[in-house]
Amino acid sequence: MIWNYSKLVFNRKEMYKVKLDREKIMLARARACMSQKDIINAGISVGTLYRALSGKNLRPSTAGKIARALGVDVSEIIETGEKTS
């Protein structure tokens, strides 16, 4: 039997990606009285913030850095499929 490790590694990497909920990020920003510029000044790159707000996949550590910049727990901004109203 021949194993294809490249596919295994690719799928493993994809398994550990998270998406952040744009609406939850905006609510956390409002609670923290932070602008996008404030988040960028906290060490989050413009591209990373754009990807997060666009609903792109992020590494869990990146999601954690964004949550820390906002002063919230990462579970408060992760996309769960529930509506936040």
PyMOL Python script that loads the backbone (N, CA, C, O; Angstrom):
from pymol import cmd

cmd.read_pdbstr("""\
ATOM      1  N   MET A   1       0.847  -1.169   0.000  1.00  0.00           N
ATOM      2  CA  MET A   1       0.000   0.000   0.000  1.00  0.00           C
ATOM      3  C   MET A   1       0.901   1.243   0.000  1.00  0.00           C
ATOM      4  O   MET A   1       1.896   1.295   0.722  1.00  0.00           O
ATOM      5  N   ILE A   2       0.546   2.229  -0.806  1.00  0.00           N
ATOM      6  CA  ILE A   2       1.292   3.481  -0.897  1.00  0.00           C
ATOM      7  C   ILE A   2       0.485   4.573  -0.198  1.00  0.00           C
ATOM      8  O   ILE A   2      -0.701   4.759  -0.472  1.00  0.00           O
ATOM      9  N   TRP A   3       1.147   5.291   0.707  1.00  0.00           N
ATOM     10  CA  TRP A   3       0.500   6.373   1.436  1.00  0.00           C
ATOM     11  C   TRP A   3       0.804   7.705   0.766  1.00  0.00           C
ATOM     12  O   TRP A   3       1.937   7.952   0.351  1.00  0.00           O
ATOM     13  N   ASN A   4      -0.186   8.546   0.663  1.00  0.00           N
ATOM     14  CA  ASN A   4       0.017   9.883   0.108  1.00  0.00           C
ATOM     15  C   ASN A   4       0.026  10.867   1.275  1.00  0.00           C
ATOM     16  O   ASN A   4      -1.020  11.378   1.676  1.00  0.00           O
ATOM     17  N   TYR A   5       1.208  11.123   1.811  1.00  0.00           N
ATOM     18  CA  TYR A   5       1.333  11.983   2.983  1.00  0.00           C
ATOM     19  C   TYR A   5       1.032  13.446   2.698  1.00  0.00           C
ATOM     20  O   TYR A   5       0.604  14.174   3.593  1.00  0.00           O
ATOM     21  N   SER A   6       1.251  13.884   1.460  1.00  0.00           N
ATOM     22  CA  SER A   6       0.990  15.296   1.160  1.00  0.00           C
ATOM     23  C   SER A   6      -0.483  15.634   1.344  1.00  0.00           C
ATOM     24  O   SER A   6      -0.806  16.711   1.846  1.00  0.00           O
ATOM     25  N   LYS A   7      -1.375  14.747   0.951  1.00  0.00           N
ATOM     26  CA  LYS A   7      -2.806  14.990   1.143  1.00  0.00           C
ATOM     27  C   LYS A   7      -3.166  14.921   2.621  1.00  0.00           C
ATOM     28  O   LYS A   7      -3.993  15.697   3.100  1.00  0.00           O
ATOM     29  N   LEU A   8      -2.556  14.008   3.330  1.00  0.00           N
ATOM     30  CA  LEU A   8      -2.833  13.856   4.750  1.00  0.00           C
ATOM     31  C   LEU A   8      -2.450  15.127   5.504  1.00  0.00           C
ATOM     32  O   LEU A   8      -3.214  15.607   6.341  1.00  0.00           O
ATOM     33  N   VAL A   9      -1.291  15.663   5.215  1.00  0.00           N
ATOM     34  CA  VAL A   9      -0.844  16.888   5.874  1.00  0.00           C
ATOM     35  C   VAL A   9      -1.743  18.056   5.490  1.00  0.00           C
ATOM     36  O   VAL A   9      -2.106  18.853   6.355  1.00  0.00           O
ATOM     37  N   PHE A  10      -2.109  18.178   4.227  1.00  0.00           N
ATOM     38  CA  PHE A  10      -2.976  19.263   3.780  1.00  0.00           C
ATOM     39  C   PHE A  10      -4.307  19.222   4.520  1.00  0.00           C
ATOM     40  O   PHE A  10      -4.773  20.242   5.029  1.00  0.00           O
ATOM     41  N   ASN A  11      -4.915  18.040   4.579  1.00  0.00           N
ATOM     42  CA  ASN A  11      -6.197  17.927   5.260  1.00  0.00           C
ATOM     43  C   ASN A  11      -6.061  18.205   6.743  1.00  0.00           C
ATOM     44  O   ASN A  11      -6.966  18.779   7.350  1.00  0.00           O
ATOM     45  N   ARG A  12      -4.950  17.809   7.336  1.00  0.00           N
ATOM     46  CA  ARG A  12      -4.737  18.055   8.750  1.00  0.00           C
ATOM     47  C   ARG A  12      -4.626  19.549   9.026  1.00  0.00           C
ATOM     48  O   ARG A  12      -5.144  20.043  10.028  1.00  0.00           O
ATOM     49  N   LYS A  13      -3.951  20.262   8.139  1.00  0.00           N
ATOM     50  CA  LYS A  13      -3.833  21.711   8.305  1.00  0.00           C
ATOM     51  C   LYS A  13      -5.195  22.379   8.189  1.00  0.00           C
ATOM     52  O   LYS A  13      -5.516  23.274   8.972  1.00  0.00           O
ATOM     53  N   GLU A  14      -5.987  21.958   7.234  1.00  0.00           N
ATOM     54  CA  GLU A  14      -7.311  22.552   7.038  1.00  0.00           C
ATOM     55  C   GLU A  14      -8.228  22.270   8.214  1.00  0.00           C
ATOM     56  O   GLU A  14      -9.129  23.057   8.504  1.00  0.00           O
ATOM     57  N   MET A  15      -8.008  21.160   8.890  1.00  0.00           N
ATOM     58  CA  MET A  15      -8.871  20.776  10.001  1.00  0.00           C
ATOM     59  C   MET A  15      -8.757  21.773  11.157  1.00  0.00           C
ATOM     60  O   MET A  15      -9.713  21.954  11.910  1.00  0.00           O
ATOM     61  N   TYR A  16      -7.619  22.409  11.302  1.00  0.00           N
ATOM     62  CA  TYR A  16      -7.392  23.305  12.429  1.00  0.00           C
ATOM     63  C   TYR A  16      -7.570  24.765  12.078  1.00  0.00           C
ATOM     64  O   TYR A  16      -6.885  25.618  12.643  1.00  0.00           O
ATOM     65  N   LYS A  17      -8.465  25.075  11.167  1.00  0.00           N
ATOM     66  CA  LYS A  17      -8.750  26.457  10.792  1.00  0.00           C
ATOM     67  C   LYS A  17     -10.069  26.877  11.428  1.00  0.00           C
ATOM     68  O   LYS A  17     -10.960  26.053  11.633  1.00  0.00           O
ATOM     69  N   VAL A  18     -10.186  28.151  11.735  1.00  0.00           N
ATOM     70  CA  VAL A  18     -11.423  28.690  12.300  1.00  0.00           C
ATOM     71  C   VAL A  18     -11.833  29.926  11.509  1.00  0.00           C
ATOM     72  O   VAL A  18     -11.012  30.554  10.840  1.00  0.00           O
ATOM     73  N   LYS A  19     -13.093  30.258  11.596  1.00  0.00           N
ATOM     74  CA  LYS A  19     -13.614  31.480  10.987  1.00  0.00           C
ATOM     75  C   LYS A  19     -14.185  32.340  12.094  1.00  0.00           C
ATOM     76  O   LYS A  19     -14.792  31.845  13.044  1.00  0.00           O
ATOM     77  N   LEU A  20     -13.978  33.643  11.952  1.00  0.00           N
ATOM     78  CA  LEU A  20     -14.533  34.576  12.920  1.00  0.00           C
ATOM     79  C   LEU A  20     -15.801  35.194  12.348  1.00  0.00           C
ATOM     80  O   LEU A  20     -15.932  35.367  11.137  1.00  0.00           O
ATOM     81  N   ASP A  21     -16.717  35.519  13.226  1.00  0.00           N
ATOM     82  CA  ASP A  21     -17.992  36.109  12.846  1.00  0.00           C
ATOM     83  C   ASP A  21     -17.837  37.630  12.776  1.00  0.00           C
ATOM     84  O   ASP A  21     -17.530  38.277  13.777  1.00  0.00           O
ATOM     85  N   ARG A  22     -18.052  38.191  11.591  1.00  0.00           N
ATOM     86  CA  ARG A  22     -17.871  39.633  11.381  1.00  0.00           C
ATOM     87  C   ARG A  22     -18.722  40.448  12.356  1.00  0.00           C
ATOM     88  O   ARG A  22     -18.242  41.419  12.940  1.00  0.00           O
ATOM     89  N   GLU A  23     -19.966  40.060  12.527  1.00  0.00           N
ATOM     90  CA  GLU A  23     -20.876  40.797  13.413  1.00  0.00           C
ATOM     91  C   GLU A  23     -20.390  40.759  14.867  1.00  0.00           C
ATOM     92  O   GLU A  23     -20.474  41.755  15.585  1.00  0.00           O
ATOM     93  N   LYS A  24     -19.882  39.596  15.290  1.00  0.00           N
ATOM     94  CA  LYS A  24     -19.373  39.477  16.658  1.00  0.00           C
ATOM     95  C   LYS A  24     -18.117  40.313  16.840  1.00  0.00           C
ATOM     96  O   LYS A  24     -17.909  40.897  17.903  1.00  0.00           O
ATOM     97  N   ILE A  25     -17.271  40.375  15.800  1.00  0.00           N
ATOM     98  CA  ILE A  25     -16.079  41.224  15.877  1.00  0.00           C
ATOM     99  C   ILE A  25     -16.491  42.679  16.004  1.00  0.00           C
ATOM    100  O   ILE A  25     -15.927  43.420  16.809  1.00  0.00           O
ATOM    101  N   MET A  26     -17.468  43.090  15.217  1.00  0.00           N
ATOM    102  CA  MET A  26     -17.925  44.481  15.261  1.00  0.00           C
ATOM    103  C   MET A  26     -18.511  44.819  16.638  1.00  0.00           C
ATOM    104  O   MET A  26     -18.283  45.914  17.152  1.00  0.00           O
ATOM    105  N   LEU A  27     -19.258  43.894  17.232  1.00  0.00           N
ATOM    106  CA  LEU A  27     -19.812  44.118  18.570  1.00  0.00           C
ATOM    107  C   LEU A  27     -18.695  44.223  19.609  1.00  0.00           C
ATOM    108  O   LEU A  27     -18.739  45.081  20.491  1.00  0.00           O
ATOM    109  N   ALA A  28     -17.699  43.348  19.499  1.00  0.00           N
ATOM    110  CA  ALA A  28     -16.572  43.396  20.435  1.00  0.00           C
ATOM    111  C   ALA A  28     -15.788  44.695  20.269  1.00  0.00           C
ATOM    112  O   ALA A  28     -15.337  45.285  21.251  1.00  0.00           O
ATOM    113  N   ARG A  29     -15.630  45.136  19.024  1.00  0.00           N
ATOM    114  CA  ARG A  29     -14.958  46.419  18.764  1.00  0.00           C
ATOM    115  C   ARG A  29     -15.712  47.568  19.395  1.00  0.00           C
ATOM    116  O   ARG A  29     -15.113  48.459  19.998  1.00  0.00           O
ATOM    117  N   ALA A  30     -17.036  47.549  19.256  1.00  0.00           N
ATOM    118  CA  ALA A  30     -17.861  48.620  19.819  1.00  0.00           C
ATOM    119  C   ALA A  30     -17.759  48.629  21.345  1.00  0.00           C
ATOM    120  O   ALA A  30     -17.636  49.690  21.957  1.00  0.00           O
ATOM    121  N   ARG A  31     -17.812  47.430  21.963  1.00  0.00           N
ATOM    122  CA  ARG A  31     -17.704  47.340  23.418  1.00  0.00           C
ATOM    123  C   ARG A  31     -16.357  47.849  23.918  1.00  0.00           C
ATOM    124  O   ARG A  31     -16.266  48.460  24.982  1.00  0.00           O
ATOM    125  N   ALA A  32     -15.311  47.588  23.132  1.00  0.00           N
ATOM    126  CA  ALA A  32     -13.961  48.006  23.517  1.00  0.00           C
ATOM    127  C   ALA A  32     -13.640  49.428  23.043  1.00  0.00           C
ATOM    128  O   ALA A  32     -12.554  49.944  23.305  1.00  0.00           O
ATOM    129  N   CYS A  33     -14.596  50.057  22.342  1.00  0.00           N
ATOM    130  CA  CYS A  33     -14.383  51.395  21.772  1.00  0.00           C
ATOM    131  C   CYS A  33     -13.118  51.438  20.919  1.00  0.00           C
ATOM    132  O   CYS A  33     -12.300  52.349  21.047  1.00  0.00           O
ATOM    133  N   MET A  34     -12.970  50.441  20.049  1.00  0.00           N
ATOM    134  CA  MET A  34     -11.777  50.329  19.214  1.00  0.00           C
ATOM    135  C   MET A  34     -12.140  50.490  17.742  1.00  0.00           C
ATOM    136  O   MET A  34     -13.166  49.988  17.283  1.00  0.00           O
ATOM    137  N   SER A  35     -11.295  51.188  17.025  1.00  0.00           N
ATOM    138  CA  SER A  35     -11.435  51.279  15.576  1.00  0.00           C
ATOM    139  C   SER A  35     -10.566  50.201  14.943  1.00  0.00           C
ATOM    140  O   SER A  35      -9.807  49.524  15.636  1.00  0.00           O
ATOM    141  N   GLN A  36     -10.675  50.042  13.634  1.00  0.00           N
ATOM    142  CA  GLN A  36      -9.807  49.095  12.938  1.00  0.00           C
ATOM    143  C   GLN A  36      -8.351  49.498  13.127  1.00  0.00           C
ATOM    144  O   GLN A  36      -7.473  48.645  13.266  1.00  0.00           O
ATOM    145  N   LYS A  37      -8.104  50.796  13.131  1.00  0.00           N
ATOM    146  CA  LYS A  37      -6.741  51.277  13.303  1.00  0.00           C
ATOM    147  C   LYS A  37      -6.201  50.882  14.679  1.00  0.00           C
ATOM    148  O   LYS A  37      -5.023  50.549  14.807  1.00  0.00           O
ATOM    149  N   ASP A  38      -7.049  50.915  15.704  1.00  0.00           N
ATOM    150  CA  ASP A  38      -6.627  50.504  17.042  1.00  0.00           C
ATOM    151  C   ASP A  38      -6.219  49.028  17.061  1.00  0.00           C
ATOM    152  O   ASP A  38      -5.239  48.657  17.707  1.00  0.00           O
ATOM    153  N   ILE A  39      -6.974  48.196  16.353  1.00  0.00           N
ATOM    154  CA  ILE A  39      -6.662  46.766  16.292  1.00  0.00           C
ATOM    155  C   ILE A  39      -5.336  46.552  15.564  1.00  0.00           C
ATOM    156  O   ILE A  39      -4.514  45.733  15.977  1.00  0.00           O
ATOM    157  N   ILE A  40      -5.140  47.294  14.482  1.00  0.00           N
ATOM    158  CA  ILE A  40      -3.884  47.204  13.735  1.00  0.00           C
ATOM    159  C   ILE A  40      -2.717  47.651  14.611  1.00  0.00           C
ATOM    160  O   ILE A  40      -1.655  47.029  14.600  1.00  0.00           O
ATOM    161  N   ASN A  41      -2.914  48.730  15.372  1.00  0.00           N
ATOM    162  CA  ASN A  41      -1.870  49.213  16.280  1.00  0.00           C
ATOM    163  C   ASN A  41      -1.577  48.220  17.404  1.00  0.00           C
ATOM    164  O   ASN A  41      -0.507  48.266  18.011  1.00  0.00           O
ATOM    165  N   ALA A  42      -2.523  47.328  17.681  1.00  0.00           N
ATOM    166  CA  ALA A  42      -2.329  46.294  18.705  1.00  0.00           C
ATOM    167  C   ALA A  42      -1.511  45.119  18.166  1.00  0.00           C
ATOM    168  O   ALA A  42      -1.252  44.161  18.895  1.00  0.00           O
ATOM    169  N   GLY A  43      -1.101  45.185  16.892  1.00  0.00           N
ATOM    170  CA  GLY A  43      -0.227  44.153  16.335  1.00  0.00           C
ATOM    171  C   GLY A  43      -0.863  43.217  15.336  1.00  0.00           C
ATOM    172  O   GLY A  43      -0.226  42.257  14.903  1.00  0.00           O
ATOM    173  N   ILE A  44      -2.111  43.470  14.954  1.00  0.00           N
ATOM    174  CA  ILE A  44      -2.777  42.645  13.948  1.00  0.00           C
ATOM    175  C   ILE A  44      -2.549  43.309  12.597  1.00  0.00           C
ATOM    176  O   ILE A  44      -2.838  44.495  12.435  1.00  0.00           O
ATOM    177  N   SER A  45      -2.034  42.558  11.622  1.00  0.00           N
ATOM    178  CA  SER A  45      -1.757  43.163  10.317  1.00  0.00           C
ATOM    179  C   SER A  45      -3.055  43.493   9.585  1.00  0.00           C
ATOM    180  O   SER A  45      -4.103  42.905   9.853  1.00  0.00           O
ATOM    181  N   VAL A  46      -2.966  44.429   8.672  1.00  0.00           N
ATOM    182  CA  VAL A  46      -4.133  44.841   7.882  1.00  0.00           C
ATOM    183  C   VAL A  46      -4.704  43.647   7.126  1.00  0.00           C
ATOM    184  O   VAL A  46      -5.919  43.447   7.105  1.00  0.00           O
ATOM    185  N   GLY A  47      -3.834  42.858   6.509  1.00  0.00           N
ATOM    186  CA  GLY A  47      -4.279  41.692   5.740  1.00  0.00           C
ATOM    187  C   GLY A  47      -4.984  40.666   6.595  1.00  0.00           C
ATOM    188  O   GLY A  47      -5.998  40.098   6.189  1.00  0.00           O
ATOM    189  N   THR A  48      -4.449  40.427   7.780  1.00  0.00           N
ATOM    190  CA  THR A  48      -5.073  39.463   8.696  1.00  0.00           C
ATOM    191  C   THR A  48      -6.442  39.947   9.142  1.00  0.00           C
ATOM    192  O   THR A  48      -7.399  39.173   9.178  1.00  0.00           O
ATOM    193  N   LEU A  49      -6.534  41.214   9.477  1.00  0.00           N
ATOM    194  CA  LEU A  49      -7.822  41.764   9.887  1.00  0.00           C
ATOM    195  C   LEU A  49      -8.833  41.696   8.745  1.00  0.00           C
ATOM    196  O   LEU A  49     -10.002  41.378   8.964  1.00  0.00           O
ATOM    197  N   TYR A  50      -8.383  41.993   7.537  1.00  0.00           N
ATOM    198  CA  TYR A  50      -9.260  41.908   6.370  1.00  0.00           C
ATOM    199  C   TYR A  50      -9.762  40.478   6.178  1.00  0.00           C
ATOM    200  O   TYR A  50     -10.949  40.262   5.936  1.00  0.00           O
ATOM    201  N   ARG A  51      -8.849  39.491   6.286  1.00  0.00           N
ATOM    202  CA  ARG A  51      -9.250  38.089   6.120  1.00  0.00           C
ATOM    203  C   ARG A  51     -10.267  37.693   7.188  1.00  0.00           C
ATOM    204  O   ARG A  51     -11.235  36.988   6.902  1.00  0.00           O
ATOM    205  N   ALA A  52     -10.044  38.146   8.413  1.00  0.00           N
ATOM    206  CA  ALA A  52     -10.967  37.812   9.509  1.00  0.00           C
ATOM    207  C   ALA A  52     -12.351  38.404   9.249  1.00  0.00           C
ATOM    208  O   ALA A  52     -13.365  37.729   9.427  1.00  0.00           O
ATOM    209  N   LEU A  53     -12.385  39.666   8.827  1.00  0.00           N
ATOM    210  CA  LEU A  53     -13.669  40.334   8.576  1.00  0.00           C
ATOM    211  C   LEU A  53     -14.360  39.808   7.330  1.00  0.00           C
ATOM    212  O   LEU A  53     -15.570  39.973   7.171  1.00  0.00           O
ATOM    213  N   SER A  54     -13.593  39.172   6.443  1.00  0.00           N
ATOM    214  CA  SER A  54     -14.159  38.612   5.211  1.00  0.00           C
ATOM    215  C   SER A  54     -14.633  37.176   5.387  1.00  0.00           C
ATOM    216  O   SER A  54     -15.150  36.570   4.449  1.00  0.00           O
ATOM    217  N   GLY A  55     -14.458  36.635   6.581  1.00  0.00           N
ATOM    218  CA  GLY A  55     -14.911  35.264   6.841  1.00  0.00           C
ATOM    219  C   GLY A  55     -13.984  34.196   6.309  1.00  0.00           C
ATOM    220  O   GLY A  55     -14.410  33.062   6.092  1.00  0.00           O
ATOM    221  N   LYS A  56     -12.721  34.532   6.094  1.00  0.00           N
ATOM    222  CA  LYS A  56     -11.736  33.558   5.612  1.00  0.00           C
ATOM    223  C   LYS A  56     -11.256  32.696   6.772  1.00  0.00           C
ATOM    224  O   LYS A  56     -11.386  33.074   7.937  1.00  0.00           O
ATOM    225  N   ASN A  57     -10.698  31.533   6.439  1.00  0.00           N
ATOM    226  CA  ASN A  57     -10.136  30.645   7.448  1.00  0.00           C
ATOM    227  C   ASN A  57      -8.895  31.271   8.074  1.00  0.00           C
ATOM    228  O   ASN A  57      -8.071  31.872   7.384  1.00  0.00           O
ATOM    229  N   LEU A  58      -8.775  31.121   9.379  1.00  0.00           N
ATOM    230  CA  LEU A  58      -7.618  31.610  10.127  1.00  0.00           C
ATOM    231  C   LEU A  58      -7.082  30.493  11.008  1.00  0.00           C
ATOM    232  O   LEU A  58      -7.803  29.556  11.349  1.00  0.00           O
ATOM    233  N   ARG A  59      -5.810  30.602  11.371  1.00  0.00           N
ATOM    234  CA  ARG A  59      -5.261  29.680  12.364  1.00  0.00           C
ATOM    235  C   ARG A  59      -5.851  30.047  13.722  1.00  0.00           C
ATOM    236  O   ARG A  59      -6.129  31.217  13.985  1.00  0.00           O
ATOM    237  N   PRO A  60      -6.041  29.054  14.582  1.00  0.00           N
ATOM    238  CA  PRO A  60      -6.560  29.353  15.920  1.00  0.00           C
ATOM    239  C   PRO A  60      -5.714  30.383  16.667  1.00  0.00           C
ATOM    240  O   PRO A  60      -6.257  31.211  17.398  1.00  0.00           O
ATOM    241  N   SER A  61      -4.393  30.342  16.495  1.00  0.00           N
ATOM    242  CA  SER A  61      -3.537  31.309  17.187  1.00  0.00           C
ATOM    243  C   SER A  61      -3.806  32.730  16.701  1.00  0.00           C
ATOM    244  O   SER A  61      -3.742  33.678  17.483  1.00  0.00           O
ATOM    245  N   THR A  62      -4.105  32.876  15.415  1.00  0.00           N
ATOM    246  CA  THR A  62      -4.427  34.200  14.867  1.00  0.00           C
ATOM    247  C   THR A  62      -5.753  34.698  15.430  1.00  0.00           C
ATOM    248  O   THR A  62      -5.887  35.869  15.783  1.00  0.00           O
ATOM    249  N   ALA A  63      -6.728  33.799  15.511  1.00  0.00           N
ATOM    250  CA  ALA A  63      -8.021  34.166  16.108  1.00  0.00           C
ATOM    251  C   ALA A  63      -7.825  34.602  17.558  1.00  0.00           C
ATOM    252  O   ALA A  63      -8.466  35.545  18.023  1.00  0.00           O
ATOM    253  N   GLY A  64      -6.940  33.912  18.263  1.00  0.00           N
ATOM    254  CA  GLY A  64      -6.643  34.266  19.645  1.00  0.00           C
ATOM    255  C   GLY A  64      -6.004  35.640  19.776  1.00  0.00           C
ATOM    256  O   GLY A  64      -6.305  36.384  20.710  1.00  0.00           O
ATOM    257  N   LYS A  65      -5.121  35.978  18.839  1.00  0.00           N
ATOM    258  CA  LYS A  65      -4.476  37.294  18.870  1.00  0.00           C
ATOM    259  C   LYS A  65      -5.485  38.410  18.638  1.00  0.00           C
ATOM    260  O   LYS A  65      -5.419  39.462  19.275  1.00  0.00           O
ATOM    261  N   ILE A  66      -6.415  38.173  17.724  1.00  0.00           N
ATOM    262  CA  ILE A  66      -7.457  39.168  17.463  1.00  0.00           C
ATOM    263  C   ILE A  66      -8.345  39.325  18.698  1.00  0.00           C
ATOM    264  O   ILE A  66      -8.684  40.441  19.091  1.00  0.00           O
ATOM    265  N   ALA A  67      -8.715  38.201  19.302  1.00  0.00           N
ATOM    266  CA  ALA A  67      -9.542  38.257  20.519  1.00  0.00           C
ATOM    267  C   ALA A  67      -8.819  39.004  21.634  1.00  0.00           C
ATOM    268  O   ALA A  67      -9.425  39.813  22.337  1.00  0.00           O
ATOM    269  N   ARG A  68      -7.528  38.734  21.798  1.00  0.00           N
ATOM    270  CA  ARG A  68      -6.750  39.417  22.839  1.00  0.00           C
ATOM    271  C   ARG A  68      -6.711  40.915  22.581  1.00  0.00           C
ATOM    272  O   ARG A  68      -6.834  41.712  23.511  1.00  0.00           O
ATOM    273  N   ALA A  69      -6.538  41.301  21.314  1.00  0.00           N
ATOM    274  CA  ALA A  69      -6.512  42.731  20.967  1.00  0.00           C
ATOM    275  C   ALA A  69      -7.840  43.398  21.315  1.00  0.00           C
ATOM    276  O   ALA A  69      -7.873  44.567  21.700  1.00  0.00           O
ATOM    277  N   LEU A  70      -8.934  42.650  21.177  1.00  0.00           N
ATOM    278  CA  LEU A  70     -10.262  43.182  21.471  1.00  0.00           C
ATOM    279  C   LEU A  70     -10.631  43.061  22.953  1.00  0.00           C
ATOM    280  O   LEU A  70     -11.618  43.647  23.399  1.00  0.00           O
ATOM    281  N   GLY A  71      -9.845  42.307  23.705  1.00  0.00           N
ATOM    282  CA  GLY A  71     -10.125  42.130  25.125  1.00  0.00           C
ATOM    283  C   GLY A  71     -11.273  41.180  25.401  1.00  0.00           C
ATOM    284  O   GLY A  71     -11.983  41.330  26.396  1.00  0.00           O
ATOM    285  N   VAL A  72     -11.461  40.192  24.514  1.00  0.00           N
ATOM    286  CA  VAL A  72     -12.534  39.211  24.693  1.00  0.00           C
ATOM    287  C   VAL A  72     -11.951  37.802  24.607  1.00  0.00           C
ATOM    288  O   VAL A  72     -10.816  37.615  24.169  1.00  0.00           O
ATOM    289  N   ASP A  73     -12.737  36.818  25.029  1.00  0.00           N
ATOM    290  CA  ASP A  73     -12.361  35.428  24.850  1.00  0.00           C
ATOM    291  C   ASP A  73     -12.607  35.050  23.393  1.00  0.00           C
ATOM    292  O   ASP A  73     -13.570  35.516  22.784  1.00  0.00           O
ATOM    293  N   VAL A  74     -11.748  34.216  22.840  1.00  0.00           N
ATOM    294  CA  VAL A  74     -11.873  33.860  21.424  1.00  0.00           C
ATOM    295  C   VAL A  74     -13.229  33.209  21.122  1.00  0.00           C
ATOM    296  O   VAL A  74     -13.735  33.335  20.007  1.00  0.00           O
ATOM    297  N   SER A  75     -13.811  32.527  22.085  1.00  0.00           N
ATOM    298  CA  SER A  75     -15.108  31.879  21.857  1.00  0.00           C
ATOM    299  C   SER A  75     -16.216  32.899  21.584  1.00  0.00           C
ATOM    300  O   SER A  75     -17.258  32.549  21.030  1.00  0.00           O
ATOM    301  N   GLU A  76     -15.994  34.160  21.973  1.00  0.00           N
ATOM    302  CA  GLU A  76     -16.990  35.204  21.753  1.00  0.00           C
ATOM    303  C   GLU A  76     -17.029  35.702  20.310  1.00  0.00           C
ATOM    304  O   GLU A  76     -18.008  36.331  19.907  1.00  0.00           O
ATOM    305  N   ILE A  77     -15.991  35.437  19.529  1.00  0.00           N
ATOM    306  CA  ILE A  77     -15.954  35.970  18.160  1.00  0.00           C
ATOM    307  C   ILE A  77     -15.869  34.888  17.087  1.00  0.00           C
ATOM    308  O   ILE A  77     -15.864  35.205  15.898  1.00  0.00           O
ATOM    309  N   ILE A  78     -15.801  33.618  17.483  1.00  0.00           N
ATOM    310  CA  ILE A  78     -15.749  32.530  16.499  1.00  0.00           C
ATOM    311  C   ILE A  78     -17.127  32.326  15.888  1.00  0.00           C
ATOM    312  O   ILE A  78     -18.147  32.416  16.571  1.00  0.00           O
ATOM    313  N   GLU A  79     -17.136  32.052  14.596  1.00  0.00           N
ATOM    314  CA  GLU A  79     -18.386  31.789  13.882  1.00  0.00           C
ATOM    315  C   GLU A  79     -18.960  30.470  14.359  1.00  0.00           C
ATOM    316  O   GLU A  79     -18.272  29.449  14.363  1.00  0.00           O
ATOM    317  N   THR A  80     -20.226  30.494  14.762  1.00  0.00           N
ATOM    318  CA  THR A  80     -20.885  29.282  15.260  1.00  0.00           C
ATOM    319  C   THR A  80     -22.087  28.882  14.431  1.00  0.00           C
ATOM    320  O   THR A  80     -22.632  27.797  14.631  1.00  0.00           O
ATOM    321  N   GLY A  81     -22.512  29.718  13.515  1.00  0.00           N
ATOM    322  CA  GLY A  81     -23.693  29.443  12.724  1.00  0.00           C
ATOM    323  C   GLY A  81     -24.953  30.016  13.342  1.00  0.00           C
ATOM    324  O   GLY A  81     -26.010  30.020  12.711  1.00  0.00           O
ATOM    325  N   GLU A  82     -24.849  30.502  14.576  1.00  0.00           N
ATOM    326  CA  GLU A  82     -25.997  31.128  15.240  1.00  0.00           C
ATOM    327  C   GLU A  82     -26.077  32.595  14.881  1.00  0.00           C
ATOM    328  O   GLU A  82     -25.051  33.236  14.658  1.00  0.00           O
ATOM    329  N   LYS A  83     -27.275  33.132  14.824  1.00  0.00           N
ATOM    330  CA  LYS A  83     -27.484  34.547  14.557  1.00  0.00           C
ATOM    331  C   LYS A  83     -27.308  35.333  15.840  1.00  0.00           C
ATOM    332  O   LYS A  83     -27.808  34.924  16.887  1.00  0.00           O
ATOM    333  N   THR A  84     -26.600  36.466  15.777  1.00  0.00           N
ATOM    334  CA  THR A  84     -26.326  37.264  16.979  1.00  0.00           C
ATOM    335  C   THR A  84     -27.207  38.512  17.008  1.00  0.00           C
ATOM    336  O   THR A  84     -26.734  39.614  16.729  1.00  0.00           O
ATOM    337  N   SER A  85     -28.483  38.340  17.343  1.00  0.00           N
ATOM    338  CA  SER A  85     -29.330  39.524  17.442  1.00  0.00           C
ATOM    339  C   SER A  85     -30.103  39.538  18.720  1.00  0.00           C
ATOM    340  O   SER A  85     -30.871  40.468  18.968  1.00  0.00           O
TER     341      SER A  85
END
""", "prot")
cmd.dss("prot")
cmd.show_as("cartoon", "prot")
cmd.util.cbc("prot")
cmd.orient("prot")
